[in-house]
Amino acid sequence: MTDQTIRVDLHCHTHRSPDSDNSYRQLVAAVRRARLGALAITDHNRIEGALQFAEVAPFPVIVGEEVRTTEGEIIGLFIRELIPPHLSPEETIAEIRRQGGVVYVPHPLDRVRRSVIKRAALDRVAPLLDAVEVLNGRCHSAADNGAALAFAERHGLLKGAGSDAHIPYEVGRAGVEMPPFTDAASFKEALKSSRVFGRPSTPLVHLASTITKYRKKLLPGWAPF
C-alpha cells in the first residue's frame, strides 16, 4: 500500500445478517487491526446494518446488500434502499442501477456454496455486470477463485475481493488495494487500477456461522454488544 492507495474489504457482514456475529464496535476494531481504509457492508437481504454502521464508523463505509435472487446472489454496492430478495437477476440488477449502484457478483463460481449464482444466469447477465469477486475469503478452492478471475478477464469486468466476514477474525483477510474514491463512479474508476490482496480464512469460520444462525433462531432477542 502507498500513500495514494487504501485497502478495502468489499464483502463484510454485520449482526444484521442471520449468520453473523459482527457488532459495530467489533467491526471498528477489526478494520483498524487490518489497516483498512474503507469497508463494504453487504448483509444478506438487509440494508439497515450498513446504513447504521455508516453513520457511526470513523472511516468510509460502502452501503451494500447481498441480495438473494431467484438464481443466486448478487451484491449491490453504493445503494440507498433495500432491494427485496427473490427477484430475477435482471430485476435485481435493474434496481441496483436505478439507485446508481455498482453491480458486483460475489463468489461466482464457488462449487460448494448453494447460494452462488447459477452458471446459466451468470453467463446471461455478464454484459450487465460491473465487477466480479475474484477472491472470496470463504471460498477455499484456489481453482474456484481462479475460475472467477478468468471469467472477469474474459468478459472485461472489474475485479473485486473481500473477506465475506461473518466474525471479526475474518475482516480484512481479503480485499483490494486501490486509489481513494468518493462515490460509485470514482469507485469504478479506482477499481480499474486496483490490486487484489489476501487469502481465504480457515474453513472453521463456516462452523461459527452455523452456530450463530441456530443461536439466533433459539434466542431471537439476542444481540451483540
N, C-alpha and C positions, 0 to 999 in steps of 0.2 A: 504494500500500500504506500502511495506517495502523498504529498501534501495536496495533490489535485484529485485524489480519489477517496472514496469511502467504501467500507464493506457493508453489504446489505444482505440480510436473510429475507428471501422473498416468499417464505411459506412458514407461518407460525400460527399456533392456536392459543386461545385463552381458555379460562374455565367456562366460558360460554359454550364451547364445544362439548358435547356429551361425553367425550372420551379424553378430555384434557383436564389437568390439574393446575395449569399456569395462572397464578394470580397476577394482577398488575404489578404489585410490589416485586414479586419474584422475577417477572419479565424485565423490569428496570435493572435489577441486579445482574441478571444474566446477560443483558445487552452490554452493560459496562464491562463485565468479565470477558466477553468475547470481542470487545473493542469494535462494536458495530457502529456505523454512523446513522443507520435507519433500519426500520423493521416493518415488514408487511404482516398484518394480522388477517388471517384467512380462515375464520371459523366455519364449521360445517353448517351451511344453510342459515347462518345468523350473521348479523352485522353490528348489533348493539355493543358487543365487546370491543370491536375495532373502533367504533365511534367514541366510546367512553375512554378507552385507553389513549386515543389520540389527544383527548383533552387534558390528560394528566401527565403523559410521558414527557421527559425532558429531552427528547430527541424526535426527529421526524418519524411519523407513523403513516404508512400507506394503508388506507382503509380498503379492505378487500373482503371477499367471500368465496368459499369453496362450495360451489353450487352442484347439487346432485341433479343432473338432467335425466331424461328418460333413457339415455345411453351412456351414462358415466359422468365423471366430474369435470367441471371447467371452473377456473378461477377468474373472477373479475377483480382487477386492481383499480384504484382511484375511482371507486364508486361512492355514491352518497345515500342510496336507498337499498333496502332489502330486495333481492331478486328471489322470487319463490322457487322452490325446488320442483322437480318433475315436469318442467317444460322441455321441449325438444332442444337439442344442442343449438340449432339455428335460432330458436326463440330466445334462448339464454344469451347467445352472442349478440342478438339484436338489442336486448335490454342493456347489456354492458355498453354497447355502442351508444345507445340513447343517453346514457349517463356520462358519456365522454370518457369511459374507462378503457383499460387495456385488457385484451383477451389473452389469457395465459392458461395453457393446459398443463396440469401437474401430472407427474409420474405417468406419462402417456403410454408406455409400453412395458409396464411392470406386469409380469406374467403371474404374480402371486395375488395381487390385490384385486378384490372383487369390485371395488368402486371405480376402477380405471375406465376411461372412456373406451368404448368398443372400437376395434380397429377400423371397421367399415365406416363408423361415424367420424373417426379421426381423419381418415382419408377424404371423406366427403367435405368436411369443414376446413381442411387445411388452408384453402385460399382466404378464409375469413379470420384466421388467427394472427395475432401479433407476435407471440412468443411461446416457447416450449421449455418446460423444465427438463434440462439435460442432466442434472444431478439432483436427486432427491435423497435426503438423509435417511429415509426409511425404506428405500429401495436398495436391497443388499446384493443385488446382482449387477456386477460390472457390465455384463453383456446387455442387460436391460437398459441401464443408464446410457451405455454406448449406442444402443439402437435409437434412443431418444435423440441423442446428438446427431446421428446420421439422418434421422427424419428431419430435424430442424435445418440441417445444411442442405438437404435435398430440396426442401421447399422454400429456402431463403428466409427462414424465420429467425427472429431474435432468440438468444439463448439465455435462459434464466436458471437459477438454482436456489434451493432452500432446504432447511433442516427438516421441515414438516414437524416441528417441535410440538409435542404434547406435554412434556415435562421440562423443567428448567435446564436440566443437564444437556438437552439437545440444542438449545438455542445457539445459533451461530456456527454450528458444526459444518454447515454448507451454505454457500451463498455466492454473491458476485461482488467483485471489486470494480467500481465504476465511478465516473465523474459525478459530482453532486447534481441534483435535479430539484425542481420545484413543483412540477405538475406532470400530468400524463404525457404530454408532448415532449417535454425535456427529458423525462424518464426514458422514453423510447429512443430518443436520440443518444442519450448517455449509454444505454444498453448496447448500442452498436459497437462501442469500444470497450466493453466490459471483459473481465476475466473471471472464469468460474474458479472457486476455491472450495476446499473441504473434502470430506469423505463421509460415508454413512456411519450412523451410530450403531451400537450393539443391537442385535435382534431382540434383546431383552426389553427394549422400550415398548414393544408391542404388548408384552405381558402387563406392563404398567398401565397402558391404555385400557386393556380389557378389565383390569381390576377397578380402574376409575369408573368405567362405564357401568359396571354392576353395582358399585357402591352408590352411585348417583341414583340408580333405579331403586335401590333398597332404602336409601336415605335422601329423599327428594329435597329436603330442606338444607342439605349440606352445601357449604360454600367455602372456598379457600379464603385465607386472610391476606 
